[in-house]
Amino acid sequence: MNSLWSQTCQIPPRDALKGDLCTQAAVIGSGMAGILTAYMLQKAGYDTVILEAKQIAFGQSSKTSAKITAQHGLIYHKLIHSFGEDKARQYALSNQQAIEQYAQLIEEMHIDCDFERRNAYLYSSDKKLLKEELAACQNLGLPAELEERLPLPFTTAGAVKFSDQAQFHPLKFIRALAQELTIYEQTPALEVEDNLIHTPFGKVRADHIVFACHFPFVNFPGLYFTRMHQERVYFLALENARQFDGMFIGADEDSLSLRNYGDLLLLGGAHHRSGDNSSGGRYELLRQKAKYYFPQSREIAHWSAQDCLSVDNVPYIGHFSPHKPNWYIAAGFQKWGMSTSMVAANLLRDLISGRENPAASVFDPHRFQGEALGQMALDGKEALKGLSRRFFYIPTELAVEIPPDHGGVVLLDGEKVGVYKDSEGKIYPVDIRCPHLGCELEYNPDEHSWDCPCHGSRFDKFGHWLNSPAIGDIAHE
């Protein structure tokens, strides 16, 4: 299930690390945040390397909807309430500036990445919510206005429109920047201690270490696993659908995301908390909507993405922990990784260079918001449920009862294991304990993957690692 981006852009492979090395800065992860951060650090004069566990842009940057926008849903009204007007304005300004920085970088480097200016629309069936959000956006100086007539094939109360936002092909952009950088693929960071990163092929000693790996695999210090959860969202690429003048996303539950890429329509939605899709049917739900709204359309690709959500709706960008002054983090991008990656690259470069950045306090990973305690309690409850399931749930299904091309937690030779059965009936058993913190994994039939309901680690149907915070495969029984 390769994304449209992966199908239309191949990035040349890089060698793995060969032996120990020393550098000024090491970035863990080669998604958009890691690539931009390394590029900014290198331009600032720092000798920088990137360590990538799989391939360049293997993670969410190859699966994004690729909207570059400061329009981040119903957020600005909440930010003003929780953070105050000054910090909310800085959040808005940082993301608006990110759009212009992309445009400038693309022009300066002559990057052919299908960059296009588009208006961004946040639609809803609740006009009161839209007006509240509009007032907040205009108060912060954002290019927002209320649009009541939309070209969508379903009824809405209107939308908050942000003018002059952008969209592009993320992998074409990453491919161009990657040519300027030193990147080691197939080189997972297994452990980090002080200034030293351990990999299977050597140690990297760095003055500054940046965790740009989506969800940090180091639990202590930082405790980010208590302050983030992950969600999945699904996409279809449709031909013979419809051209829309703009990028659209809904504020209501179960709403859709729409944007065009050339003659294709990208339709997204059917989101859920990671590890909570044992019954499947997410792609089918999108296909039903596509058939209803665009009956002449034809699916040419489908894929899904995973997003980290912080407890207070603002990403964590800055020092990893007060106890590790040379560690830095960029995580919790709230489904808006394209603009936020640029924000993170600027902020981390400035922190490492000793420059003042007015956005530092907004994204400070060690901020405290009292209102976030409710979300932390909810995330903790979900984690406890996933952990207790491992000890108290006894499966009733046997391995032989699993249908072909499916998986589940079953009894095999009297033991509780996860199994995938291929189309020929061969069984592939895996350990259903997530190696991150031991929660019981769930089989996701839409993705043919094993997903952790606690913190979102994922593995393919054979047990090979896909997503952090876990590192490494799940052991085969």
ABEGO torsion letter per residue (X at the ends): XBBAAAAABBBBBBBBBBEBBBBABBBBEABAAAAAAAAAAAAAGBBBBBBBABBBGABAAAABAGBBBABAEBAAAAAAAAAEAAAAAAAAAAAAAAAAAAAAAAAAAGBBAGBBBBBBBBBBABAAAAAAAAAAAAAAGBBBBBBABBABABBBAEBBBBBGBBBBBAAAAAAAAAAABBBBBGBBBABBBEABBBBAAEBBBBABBBBAAGBBABAOBGGAAAABBBBBBBBBBBBGBBBBBEBBBBABBGBBBBBBBEABBBBBEGBBBBGBAAAEGAAAAAAAAAAAABAABBBABBBBBBBBBBAAGBBBBEBABAABAABBBBBGAGGBAAAAAAAAAAAAAAAAAGBBBAAAAAABAABBBAAAAAAAAAAAAAAAAAAAAAAABBBABBAAABBBGBBEBBBBGGBBBBBBBBAAGBBBBBBABBAAAGBBBBBBAAAGBBBBAAAGBBBBAAGBBABOABBEBBBBX
